[in-house]
Amino acid sequence: MDLKLNKELIELMKDIPMFQELNEEELSGIALKLDEEKYDPGAELFREGDPGGKLFIIADGSVEIEKSRSHGSGRIVIARFERGGVIGEMSLVDGMTRSASVISVQKTRVYVLTHKSFDEITENTPRLAVKMLRGMTSLLSLRLRNTSGWFADVF
């Protein structure tokens, strides 16, 4: 990854709550482990039921999260994420298959942290891994709180 791209990514990560506990050196270490991917409108980043193991940070564009309806009558959009959005953290933590599909709404550029790279961070810099896990836990907790609030409104 070139220096300009690395600097841009570090600035992006500074604005994402999941990474706010990390200093610039730690962010730089993570940035070096990330791969850049680009998607055209309508492209699937992943599909519900696919193997997991990747966390995505949205740099540009937007994606919609779709979930199959339990009674089999199609799919429903449950969320939309834009620049600074983080998706896929659940499968990075639990190793399970994807719980929803993610579709690019417009040209979208993401940075990807693979399970292999996360394992390398965990083995080589455990304190950094703990900070990252705290950030992921906060993200998951916030999403669970939002979902609970949504259920309270529906029922």
C-alpha positions in Angstrom: 0.0 0.0 0.0 1.5 3.4 -1.0 2.0 6.1 1.6 -0.8 8.4 0.3 -3.3 5.6 0.5 -2.1 4.6 3.9 -2.5 8.2 5.2 -6.0 8.4 3.7 -7.0 5.1 5.4 -5.6 6.2 8.7 -7.6 9.4 8.6 -10.7 7.4 7.7 -10.2 5.0 10.6 -9.7 7.8 13.1 -13.4 8.8 12.4 -14.7 5.3 13.0 -15.8 4.6 16.6 -14.5 1.0 16.4 -10.9 2.3 16.0 -11.0 5.5 18.2 -9.1 3.8 21.0 -6.1 3.2 18.8 -3.2 5.6 18.2 -1.8 6.5 14.8 1.0 3.9 15.0 -1.6 1.2 15.8 -3.9 2.4 13.0 -0.9 2.3 10.6 -0.2 -1.3 11.6 -3.7 -2.3 10.8 -3.8 -0.3 7.6 -0.8 -2.3 6.3 -2.9 -5.5 6.7 -5.9 -4.2 4.7 -6.7 -5.0 1.1 -8.6 -2.5 -1.1 -11.5 -3.8 -3.2 -13.9 -2.0 -5.5 -17.5 -2.9 -6.4 -19.8 -1.6 -9.2 -23.5 -0.7 -8.4 -25.5 -3.9 -7.8 -22.5 -6.1 -7.1 -22.6 -8.4 -4.1 -19.9 -8.0 -1.5 -21.2 -11.2 0.0 -24.4 -13.2 0.3 -26.3 -14.5 3.3 -25.0 -18.0 4.1 -21.6 -17.4 2.5 -18.5 -18.2 4.5 -17.4 -15.3 6.6 -14.0 -14.2 7.8 -13.7 -10.7 6.4 -14.4 -7.3 7.9 -15.2 -4.4 5.5 -14.5 -0.7 6.0 -16.4 1.5 3.5 -14.1 4.1 2.1 -16.4 5.5 -0.6 -19.9 4.7 -1.9 -22.7 2.9 -0.1 -24.1 -0.6 0.5 -27.4 -2.1 1.6 -27.7 -5.0 4.0 -30.4 -7.4 2.9 -31.9 -10.2 4.9 -34.1 -13.1 3.8 -37.6 -13.0 5.3 -38.2 -16.0 7.6 -41.4 -17.0 5.8 -39.6 -17.2 2.4 -41.3 -14.2 0.7 -38.2 -12.4 -0.5 -35.7 -10.1 1.0 -35.8 -6.9 3.0 -33.3 -4.1 3.3 -32.4 -3.8 7.0 -29.7 -1.2 6.9 -27.6 1.1 4.6 -23.9 2.0 5.2 -21.8 4.7 3.7 -18.3 6.0 4.2 -16.9 5.0 7.6 -19.4 2.1 7.9 -18.0 -1.2 9.1 -19.6 -4.5 8.1 -18.7 -8.2 8.6 -17.4 -7.9 12.1 -19.6 -10.7 13.4 -18.0 -13.3 11.1 -14.5 -12.1 11.9 -15.2 -12.8 15.6 -17.4 -15.9 15.5 -16.3 -17.6 12.2 -19.9 -18.3 11.3 -21.5 -17.8 7.9 -22.8 -14.5 6.8 -26.1 -13.5 8.5 -27.2 -11.2 5.6 -26.3 -10.1 2.1 -24.5 -6.9 1.3 -25.1 -5.2 -2.1 -23.3 -2.2 -3.5 -25.7 0.7 -4.2 -23.2 2.8 -6.1 -19.6 2.5 -7.0 -18.1 1.4 -3.7 -14.5 1.1 -2.4 -13.8 -0.9 0.7 -10.8 -1.9 2.8 -10.9 -5.6 3.9 -9.4 -7.2 7.0 -9.3 -10.9 6.5 -9.5 -13.5 9.4 -5.9 -14.5 8.5 -4.6 -10.9 8.9 -6.6 -10.5 12.2 -5.0 -13.7 13.5 -1.6 -12.2 12.7 -2.4 -9.1 14.6 -3.7 -11.2 17.5 -0.5 -13.3 17.6 2.0 -10.5 17.0 0.4 -7.6 18.9 -2.0 -8.9 21.4 -2.6 -5.5 23.0 -3.7 -4.1 19.7 -6.0 -7.1 19.2 -7.6 -6.5 22.6 -8.2 -2.8 21.6 -9.7 -3.9 18.3 -11.9 -6.5 20.0 -13.1 -3.8 22.5 -14.0 -1.7 19.5 -15.9 -4.6 17.8 -17.7 -5.4 21.0 -18.8 -1.7 21.3 -20.0 -1.8 17.7 -21.9 -5.1 18.2 -23.4 -3.8 21.5 -24.6 -0.6 19.8 -26.2 -2.5 17.0 -27.9 -4.9 19.4 -29.3 -1.9 21.3 -30.6 -0.4 18.1 -32.2 -3.7 17.1 -33.8 -3.9 20.6 -35.2 -0.4 20.2 -36.5 -1.3 16.7 -38.3 -4.4 18.1 -39.9 -2.4 20.9 -41.3 -0.1 18.2 -42.6 -3.0 16.1 -44.3 -5.0 18.9 
